Amino acid sequence: MKTGLFFGSFNPVHTGHLIIANFMATHTDLKEVWLIVSPQNPLKDKSSLAPERDRLHMIRLSIDDNPKLRASDIEFKLPKPSYTIDTLTYLKEKYPKREFVLIMGSDNIETLQKWKNYERLLNDYNIYVYRRPGYDQNPFPDHSGIQFYDAPQMMISASMIRQYIQEKKSVRYMVPEPALEYLESGHLYR
């Protein structure tokens, strides 16, 4: 089964994340997409991260009715910080009959050479890239395993949402309704 892996902090999950995940699950040859919550991205500051279980729970609430999307806590069980190649190695051993495909934005493909063992990622996995405004360089133009897609984009970010929450401004429609209810019932990002 061809499974797309969409890694992220999802801090918090927002409508833009879900549009991309659903687009990849329904407009490509992927059978499903797993949203993998990264407990700690080695290239990001972890001080603003909500607890990993809260971030996972908000995704589960948000995609509960979509059989093509799945929330994954696989990186919670692996050493931190999380490196994509280590997660993929683990997943390949655990699910040998699945074909895993990386999903990333064009901003990430431009910095892929900074990732741990990026050569193995390029050699062993296909990468589906969704274009992002301002990032249109492909540092690997001759690589047949990299495919670009024009997924719908929203000018929205998790950092913007966190800022709005701290300022007590509405994030309605930016965050899926079930996740918004969860946010409003607790004290995350305040």
MISEKOL-169283 format. One line per 5 residues: number of its first residue (from 1); their letters; for each residue x negated, y negated, z negated of N, C-alpha, C. Coordinates in nm, 3 decimals. Layout:
# MISEKOL-169283
NUM) a) X:Y:Z:X:Y:Z:X:Y:Z ~ ...
# end
This chain:
# MISEKOL-169283
1) mktgl) -0.084:0.117:0.000:0.000:0.000:0.000:-0.089:-0.124:0.000 ~ -0.060:-0.216:0.088:-0.138:-0.339:0.100:-0.087:-0.441:-0.001 ~ -0.172:-0.474:-0.098:-0.134:-0.557:-0.211:-0.220:-0.683:-0.214 ~ -0.154:-0.798:-0.215:-0.224:-0.925:-0.226:-0.248:-0.959:-0.371 ~ -0.366:-1.011:-0.400:-0.402:-1.052:-0.535:-0.419:-1.203:-0.538
6) ffgsf) -0.333:-1.269:-0.612:-0.332:-1.414:-0.624:-0.377:-1.446:-0.766 ~ -0.504:-1.480:-0.782:-0.563:-1.508:-0.912:-0.538:-1.653:-0.951 ~ -0.524:-1.677:-1.080:-0.511:-1.815:-1.125:-0.499:-1.825:-1.274 ~ -0.520:-1.946:-1.323:-0.497:-1.972:-1.465:-0.348:-1.981:-1.493 ~ -0.272:-2.030:-1.394:-0.127:-2.046:-1.408:-0.097:-2.115:-1.541
11) npvht) -0.151:-2.234:-1.554:-0.155:-2.306:-1.681:-0.082:-2.439:-1.676 ~ 0.051:-2.440:-1.655:0.144:-2.330:-1.643:0.170:-2.295:-1.496 ~ 0.243:-2.183:-1.476:0.289:-2.149:-1.342:0.382:-2.260:-1.296 ~ 0.376:-2.293:-1.167:0.467:-2.396:-1.115:0.524:-2.352:-0.981 ~ 0.616:-2.430:-0.932:0.687:-2.398:-0.810:0.592:-2.378:-0.692
16) ghlii) 0.486:-2.456:-0.686:0.388:-2.442:-0.578:0.324:-2.304:-0.577 ~ 0.289:-2.252:-0.695:0.233:-2.117:-0.703:0.330:-2.014:-0.645 ~ 0.455:-2.026:-0.684:0.555:-1.927:-0.645:0.587:-1.934:-0.496 ~ 0.585:-2.054:-0.440:0.608:-2.068:-0.296:0.497:-1.997:-0.219 ~ 0.373:-2.016:-0.261:0.260:-1.951:-0.193:0.267:-1.800:-0.209
21) anfma) 0.292:-1.752:-0.331:0.299:-1.607:-0.355:0.411:-1.545:-0.271 ~ 0.527:-1.607:-0.270:0.639:-1.553:-0.193:0.612:-1.560:-0.043 ~ 0.550:-1.669:0.003:0.515:-1.680:0.144:0.424:-1.565:0.185 ~ 0.320:-1.541:0.108:0.225:-1.434:0.140:0.292:-1.297:0.137 ~ 0.387:-1.279:0.045:0.455:-1.150:0.034:0.557:-1.127:0.146
26) thtdl) 0.603:-1.234:0.208:0.710:-1.219:0.308:0.672:-1.261:0.449 ~ 0.559:-1.330:0.467:0.520:-1.377:0.600:0.388:-1.317:0.649 ~ 0.337:-1.218:0.577:0.215:-1.148:0.617:0.244:-0.998:0.614 ~ 0.142:-0.918:0.633:0.159:-0.773:0.628:0.148:-0.715:0.487 ~ 0.143:-0.801:0.386:0.136:-0.754:0.248:0.270:-0.696:0.205
31) kevwl) 0.265:-0.588:0.130:0.387:-0.526:0.078:0.431:-0.591:-0.053 ~ 0.333:-0.646:-0.126:0.363:-0.714:-0.252:0.246:-0.805:-0.288 ~ 0.272:-0.895:-0.382:0.168:-0.985:-0.432:0.168:-0.979:-0.584 ~ 0.049:-0.958:-0.639:0.032:-0.962:-0.784:-0.025:-1.097:-0.822 ~ 0.040:-1.164:-0.915:-0.013:-1.289:-0.971:-0.095:-1.250:-1.092
36) ivspq) -0.225:-1.263:-1.081:-0.316:-1.217:-1.186:-0.358:-1.335:-1.272 ~ -0.316:-1.330:-1.398:-0.349:-1.437:-1.492:-0.493:-1.421:-1.536 ~ -0.574:-1.521:-1.509:-0.714:-1.520:-1.550:-0.724:-1.580:-1.690 ~ -0.769:-1.501:-1.787:-0.782:-1.555:-1.923:-0.879:-1.673:-1.927 ~ -0.988:-1.661:-1.849:-1.087:-1.768:-1.848:-1.159:-1.767:-1.714
41) nplkd) -1.134:-1.867:-1.633:-1.206:-1.884:-1.507:-1.345:-1.940:-1.540 ~ -1.452:-1.874:-1.496:-1.585:-1.920:-1.532:-1.619:-2.058:-1.474 ~ -1.542:-2.105:-1.376:-1.568:-2.236:-1.316:-1.478:-2.346:-1.372 ~ -1.398:-2.315:-1.475:-1.306:-2.414:-1.531:-1.324:-2.426:-1.682 ~ -1.286:-2.543:-1.734:-1.289:-2.569:-1.878:-1.176:-2.493:-1.945
46) kssla) -1.207:-2.417:-2.049:-1.103:-2.336:-2.112:-1.032:-2.408:-2.226 ~ -1.075:-2.528:-2.261:-1.017:-2.596:-2.377:-0.870:-2.633:-2.356 ~ -0.826:-2.652:-2.231:-0.687:-2.691:-2.206:-0.596:-2.571:-2.178 ~ -0.649:-2.450:-2.188:-0.570:-2.331:-2.156:-0.471:-2.297:-2.266 ~ -0.347:-2.272:-2.226:-0.249:-2.216:-2.319:-0.287:-2.070:-2.343
51) perdr) -0.240:-2.010:-2.449:-0.270:-1.869:-2.473:-0.231:-1.783:-2.352 ~ -0.315:-1.685:-2.323:-0.295:-1.603:-2.203:-0.159:-1.534:-2.201 ~ -0.112:-1.487:-2.316:0.018:-1.417:-2.321:0.132:-1.513:-2.287 ~ 0.122:-1.638:-2.327:0.225:-1.736:-2.292:0.226:-1.761:-2.141 ~ 0.109:-1.772:-2.082:0.101:-1.796:-1.936:0.157:-1.677:-1.859
56) lhmir) 0.125:-1.556:-1.904:0.177:-1.435:-1.841:0.330:-1.428:-1.856 ~ 0.379:-1.459:-1.974:0.522:-1.453:-2.000:0.598:-1.552:-1.909 ~ 0.545:-1.670:-1.890:0.612:-1.768:-1.803:0.619:-1.718:-1.659 ~ 0.515:-1.649:-1.613:0.519:-1.592:-1.478:0.626:-1.484:-1.471 ~ 0.626:-1.395:-1.569:0.725:-1.287:-1.569:0.867:-1.342:-1.569
61) lsidd) 0.892:-1.443:-1.649:1.024:-1.506:-1.651:1.059:-1.563:-1.513 ~ 0.959:-1.619:-1.446:0.981:-1.691:-1.320:1.002:-1.599:-1.200 ~ 0.946:-1.478:-1.204:0.953:-1.390:-1.086:1.035:-1.264:-1.111 ~ 1.102:-1.259:-1.223:1.176:-1.140:-1.264:1.269:-1.086:-1.156 ~ 1.326:-1.173:-1.075:1.425:-1.129:-0.976:1.364:-1.105:-0.837
66) npklr) 1.231:-1.108:-0.824:1.167:-1.090:-0.694:1.087:-0.960:-0.694 ~ 1.136:-0.855:-0.625:1.068:-0.725:-0.627:0.934:-0.725:-0.554 ~ 0.905:-0.828:-0.475:0.778:-0.832:-0.402:0.666:-0.900:-0.481 ~ 0.701:-0.958:-0.596:0.602:-1.027:-0.679:0.591:-0.957:-0.814 ~ 0.468:-0.956:-0.866:0.443:-0.889:-0.994:0.341:-0.969:-1.073
71) asdie) 0.365:-0.984:-1.202:0.269:-1.050:-1.291:0.173:-0.944:-1.345 ~ 0.046:-0.980:-1.353:-0.054:-0.883:-1.399:-0.141:-0.941:-1.510 ~ -0.162:-0.859:-1.612:-0.251:-0.896:-1.722:-0.383:-0.817:-1.715 ~ -0.416:-0.765:-1.599:-0.530:-0.676:-1.583:-0.660:-0.738:-1.637 ~ -0.676:-0.870:-1.621:-0.801:-0.933:-1.666:-0.806:-0.950:-1.817
76) fklpk) -0.694:-0.933:-1.887:-0.695:-0.943:-2.032:-0.778:-0.831:-2.093 ~ -0.788:-0.719:-2.020:-0.856:-0.600:-2.071:-1.004:-0.596:-2.031 ~ -1.046:-0.691:-1.949:-1.183:-0.691:-1.897:-1.268:-0.794:-1.969 ~ -1.401:-0.781:-1.961:-1.488:-0.880:-2.027:-1.462:-1.021:-1.975 ~ -1.482:-1.118:-2.064:-1.463:-1.258:-2.029:-1.599:-1.327:-2.024
81) psyti) -1.620:-1.422:-1.937:-1.522:-1.475:-1.842:-1.493:-1.376:-1.731 ~ -1.383:-1.402:-1.660:-1.336:-1.312:-1.555:-1.406:-1.343:-1.422 ~ -1.461:-1.240:-1.361:-1.520:-1.254:-1.228:-1.439:-1.168:-1.132 ~ -1.400:-1.226:-1.022:-1.312:-1.159:-0.926:-1.368:-1.025:-0.883 ~ -1.496:-1.016:-0.855:-1.555:-0.892:-0.806:-1.543:-0.781:-0.911
86) dtlty) -1.556:-0.815:-1.039:-1.544:-0.715:-1.145:-1.400:-0.665:-1.155 ~ -1.305:-0.757:-1.142:-1.164:-0.719:-1.147:-1.130:-0.629:-1.028 ~ -1.178:-0.665:-0.910:-1.151:-0.584:-0.791:-1.213:-0.445:-0.802 ~ -1.332:-0.435:-0.856:-1.398:-0.305:-0.875:-1.312:-0.219:-0.968 ~ -1.264:-0.278:-1.076:-1.179:-0.206:-1.171:-1.048:-0.161:-1.104
91) lkeky) -0.985:-0.253:-1.030:-0.857:-0.220:-0.965:-0.874:-0.111:-0.860 ~ -0.984:-0.116:-0.787:-1.009:-0.015:-0.683:-1.024:0.124:-0.744 ~ -1.086:0.131:-0.862:-1.100:0.259:-0.932:-0.965:0.306:-0.988 ~ -0.888:0.213:-1.041:-0.760:0.247:-1.104:-0.651:0.281:-1.001 ~ -0.654:0.213:-0.886:-0.552:0.233:-0.782:-0.621:0.263:-0.649
96) pkref) -0.680:0.382:-0.634:-0.758:0.411:-0.514:-0.677:0.415:-0.384 ~ -0.546:0.432:-0.392:-0.464:0.439:-0.271:-0.416:0.303:-0.223 ~ -0.442:0.200:-0.300:-0.400:0.066:-0.260:-0.511:-0.005:-0.184 ~ -0.471:-0.087:-0.090:-0.565:-0.176:-0.021:-0.542:-0.315:-0.077 ~ -0.641:-0.368:-0.145:-0.629:-0.499:-0.207:-0.682:-0.609:-0.115
101) vlimg) -0.607:-0.718:-0.110:-0.641:-0.834:-0.028:-0.645:-0.955:-0.121 ~ -0.750:-1.035:-0.111:-0.759:-1.157:-0.191:-0.676:-1.268:-0.126 ~ -0.606:-1.343:-0.207:-0.534:-1.461:-0.161:-0.599:-1.581:-0.227 ~ -0.635:-1.680:-0.147:-0.696:-1.800:-0.204:-0.668:-1.921:-0.117 ~ -0.681:-2.037:-0.176:-0.667:-2.162:-0.103:-0.793:-2.194:-0.026
106) sdnie) -0.777:-2.278:0.076:-0.894:-2.314:0.157:-0.997:-2.392:0.076 ~ -0.958:-2.451:-0.036:-1.056:-2.515:-0.123:-1.150:-2.411:-0.184 ~ -1.097:-2.292:-0.214:-1.180:-2.186:-0.272:-1.270:-2.120:-0.170 ~ -1.223:-2.103:-0.047:-1.309:-2.039:0.054:-1.432:-2.126:0.080 ~ -1.417:-2.257:0.066:-1.531:-2.346:0.087:-1.637:-2.331:-0.022
111) tlqkw) -1.598:-2.283:-0.140:-1.694:-2.266:-0.251:-1.721:-2.120:-0.283 ~ -1.678:-2.030:-0.196:-1.691:-1.887:-0.223:-1.837:-1.845:-0.247 ~ -1.930:-1.914:-0.185:-2.071:-1.877:-0.201:-2.121:-1.896:-0.344 ~ -2.045:-1.967:-0.428:-2.081:-1.985:-0.569:-2.029:-1.871:-0.656 ~ -1.944:-1.785:-0.600:-1.883:-1.678:-0.678:-1.981:-1.562:-0.697
116) knyer) -1.965:-1.492:-0.806:-2.048:-1.375:-0.835:-2.029:-1.271:-0.726 ~ -2.139:-1.223:-0.669:-2.139:-1.118:-0.566:-2.043:-1.147:-0.451 ~ -2.041:-1.272:-0.406:-1.947:-1.309:-0.300:-1.968:-1.228:-0.173 ~ -2.091:-1.180:-0.150:-2.117:-1.099:-0.030:-2.035:-0.970:-0.032 ~ -2.022:-0.911:-0.151:-1.940:-0.789:-0.164:-1.793:-0.819:-0.138
121) llndy) -1.748:-0.936:-0.184:-1.608:-0.975:-0.157:-1.586:-0.981:-0.006 ~ -1.680:-1.043:0.064:-1.667:-1.057:0.210:-1.677:-0.923:0.281 ~ -1.762:-0.836:0.233:-1.783:-0.707:0.300:-1.675:-0.604:0.271 ~ -1.620:-0.609:0.149:-1.531:-0.501:0.105:-1.382:-0.535:0.107 ~ -1.348:-0.664:0.123:-1.207:-0.704:0.111:-1.169:-0.803:0.220
126) niyvy) -1.043:-0.795:0.261:-0.986:-0.899:0.346:-0.947:-1.016:0.256 ~ -0.952:-1.135:0.313:-0.916:-1.255:0.238:-0.813:-1.332:0.319 ~ -0.697:-1.357:0.257:-0.592:-1.437:0.320:-0.598:-1.576:0.257 ~ -0.621:-1.674:0.341:-0.642:-1.810:0.295:-0.523:-1.897:0.335 ~ -0.466:-1.965:0.236:-0.362:-2.062:0.269:-0.429:-2.200:0.276
131) rrpgy) -0.398:-2.271:0.383:-0.460:-2.401:0.405:-0.412:-2.502:0.302 ~ -0.507:-2.586:0.256:-0.475:-2.695:0.164:-0.523:-2.825:0.226 ~ -0.447:-2.932:0.210:-0.485:-3.060:0.269:-0.625:-3.103:0.223 ~ -0.704:-3.147:0.319:-0.839:-3.196:0.288:-0.945:-3.088:0.285 ~ -0.906:-2.963:0.301:-1.001:-2.851:0.299:-0.981:-2.769:0.424
136) dqnpf) -1.052:-2.806:0.530:-1.031:-2.735:0.656:-1.159:-2.675:0.713 ~ -1.258:-2.659:0.628:-1.383:-2.596:0.671:-1.378:-2.447:0.642 ~ -1.423:-2.368:0.737:-1.438:-2.224:0.713:-1.587:-2.194:0.721 ~ -1.650:-2.172:0.607:-1.793:-2.144:0.608:-1.829:-2.008:0.668 ~ -1.728:-1.928:0.700:-1.751:-1.794:0.755:-1.670:-1.778:0.884
141) pdhsg) -1.693:-1.860:0.985:-1.608:-1.859:1.105:-1.611:-1.729:1.184 ~ -1.716:-1.651:1.170:-1.727:-1.527:1.247:-1.681:-1.404:1.168 ~ -1.627:-1.425:1.050:-1.587:-1.314:0.965:-1.444:-1.273:1.000 ~ -1.428:-1.151:1.048:-1.296:-1.104:1.095:-1.200:-1.073:0.980 ~ -1.250:-1.058:0.859:-1.165:-1.024:0.746:-1.099:-1.143:0.680
146) iqfyd) -1.127:-1.263:0.730:-1.067:-1.385:0.673:-0.960:-1.434:0.769 ~ -0.838:-1.445:0.718:-0.726:-1.495:0.799:-0.667:-1.618:0.731 ~ -0.637:-1.719:0.811:-0.579:-1.843:0.760:-0.428:-1.847:0.786 ~ -0.355:-1.904:0.691:-0.210:-1.915:0.701:-0.166:-2.056:0.665 ~ -0.060:-2.100:0.729:-0.002:-2.231:0.700:0.117:-2.211:0.607
151) apqmm) 0.090:-2.188:0.481:0.195:-2.172:0.381:0.249:-2.311:0.345 ~ 0.375:-2.320:0.308:0.429:-2.449:0.265:0.351:-2.500:0.143 ~ 0.327:-2.628:0.141:0.248:-2.687:0.034:0.330:-2.789:-0.044 ~ 0.301:-2.800:-0.172:0.360:-2.902:-0.257:0.247:-2.977:-0.324 ~ 0.259:-3.106:-0.331:0.157:-3.186:-0.398:0.187:-3.184:-0.549
156) isasm) 0.153:-3.072:-0.607:0.182:-3.048:-0.749:0.065:-2.969:-0.806 ~ 0.034:-2.993:-0.932:-0.074:-2.917:-0.996:-0.040:-2.892:-1.141 ~ -0.100:-2.789:-1.195:-0.078:-2.755:-1.336:-0.129:-2.867:-1.426 ~ -0.241:-2.930:-1.388:-0.293:-3.039:-1.472:-0.197:-3.157:-1.474 ~ -0.131:-3.185:-1.361:-0.030:-3.291:-1.355:0.086:-3.257:-1.448
161) irqyi) 0.129:-3.133:-1.444:0.241:-3.089:-1.528:0.204:-3.101:-1.676 ~ 0.084:-3.058:-1.712:0.040:-3.070:-1.852:0.039:-3.216:-1.897 ~ -0.008:-3.303:-1.809:-0.012:-3.446:-1.841:0.130:-3.500:-1.863 ~ 0.222:-3.466:-1.774:0.360:-3.511:-1.788:0.422:-3.461:-1.918 ~ 0.394:-3.336:-1.953:0.448:-3.281:-2.078:0.394:-3.359:-2.197
166) qekks) 0.264:-3.389:-2.196:0.204:-3.466:-2.305:0.264:-3.606:-2.315 ~ 0.300:-3.661:-2.201:0.361:-3.795:-2.197:0.512:-3.791:-2.218 ~ 0.564:-3.670:-2.245:0.708:-3.649:-2.267:0.791:-3.691:-2.146 ~ 0.736:-3.663:-2.027:0.807:-3.689:-1.902:0.862:-3.558:-1.848 ~ 0.965:-3.566:-1.768:1.030:-3.447:-1.715:0.942:-3.373:-1.614
171) vrymv) 0.943:-3.240:-1.623:0.877:-3.156:-1.523:0.981:-3.065:-1.458 ~ 1.107:-3.104:-1.471:1.216:-3.026:-1.411:1.193:-3.015:-1.261 ~ 1.218:-2.897:-1.206:1.200:-2.860:-1.066:1.053:-2.840:-1.028 ~ 0.959:-2.887:-1.108:0.817:-2.859:-1.081:0.782:-2.722:-1.135 ~ 0.848:-2.684:-1.242:0.828:-2.556:-1.308:0.958:-2.477:-1.291
176) pepal) 0.950:-2.348:-1.257:1.072:-2.268:-1.245:1.156:-2.276:-1.373 ~ 1.286:-2.276:-1.356:1.378:-2.297:-1.468:1.351:-2.206:-1.588 ~ 1.331:-2.074:-1.570:1.305:-1.990:-1.688:1.175:-2.029:-1.761 ~ 1.073:-2.065:-1.686:0.947:-2.108:-1.749:0.965:-2.243:-1.818 ~ 1.044:-2.331:-1.757:1.072:-2.461:-1.817:1.143:-2.445:-1.951
181) eyles) 1.241:-2.355:-1.957:1.311:-2.330:-2.083:1.214:-2.279:-2.189 ~ 1.121:-2.193:-2.148:1.021:-2.142:-2.242:0.931:-2.255:-2.290 ~ 0.888:-2.340:-2.198:0.804:-2.454:-2.236:0.875:-2.546:-2.335 ~ 1.003:-2.572:-2.307:1.077:-2.664:-2.392:1.110:-2.605:-2.528 ~ 1.106:-2.474:-2.540:1.138:-2.410:-2.669:1.016:-2.403:-2.761
186) ghlyr) 0.898:-2.428:-2.707:0.776:-2.417:-2.788:0.698:-2.547:-2.792 ~ 0.570:-2.534:-2.819:0.485:-2.652:-2.834:0.365:-2.649:-2.740 ~ 0.377:-2.573:-2.630:0.266:-2.566:-2.536:0.242:-2.700:-2.470 ~ 0.117:-2.736:-2.458:0.070:-2.856:-2.386:0.111:-2.986:-2.453 ~ 0.156:-2.982:-2.577:0.196:-3.105:-2.645:0.084:-3.154:-2.736
# end
